[in-house]
């Protein structure tokens, strides 16, 4: 079958060439050249890209054509960089409350691979050659090593500070040939963060507690090596558990009460909704003693907004508006 198609294609091109002899290229020949040559040139022109990621070096020798994104923040970043047409599937929308309004149209183009965590079978079965995933999806048999055995390049999203976020965006820009788009996005993010920091510069620093979910004996929160700690600092606050050396950690009700936060960021996602968490805070015999609970100093933040990637400036702005509403009316 391939041989037959090849012969037919050769005949067509020969006919077009003969028809154009002596009178310049025909429209058909020009059209074929315009449609074929750029693609071939793009493949030939691709320069291998080597980046450091997740404690290892990755070399990409050819432009990835089929991408799977695992994490709503990862999917949104591909939308921001204009790469949505390369995404053949996404995962982890169970941790999403929906894309930002300006990204809805592009996000809707992405097929859902798995609603929850990605699986080895689903990702390999998608035929993808590149996976961009938040670090906490790697568990069980879903490992980087297992995926690489199938020829899939794995790039992990695990930034814990702004420089890490910018580096990940720059790396993707290089890998996918959209360096200018990546640079523009980073510049916009930095400008928006700087504007917030300037607006709250003369305000008293407020103590902030991050409520992710109830553990039964305490609350799951963010520690120092967590990007959300940086969001809070830029917004004029301080994470009351910034000295804990884990990105995600359980703390007791008594520890929270002793820290006396001025405001509480409450994550919102399917497994732990904002409304349910507010109800738990108000009903808890210990946490209900907090003045910020009694005054309802709550900041609603969807879980994907607490992750590194596409919403850095948006998250800082959201937190700042919650802490200092009078400054952002």
Secondary structure by P-SEA (a helix, b strand, c coil): caaaaaaaaaaaaaaaaaaaccccccaaaaaaaaacaaaaaaaaaccbbbbbcccbbbbbcccccbbbbccaaaaaaaaaacccccccccccccccccccccaaaaaaaccccccccccaaaaaaacccbbbbccccccccccaaaaaaabbbbbbcccccaaaaaaaaaaaaaaacaaaaaaaaaaaaaaaaaaaaaaaccccbbbbbbbccccccbbbbbccccaaaaaaaaacccccccccccccccccaaaaaaacccbbbbbbcccccaaaaaaaaaacccccccccccccbbbbbccccccccccaaaaaaaaaaaacccccc
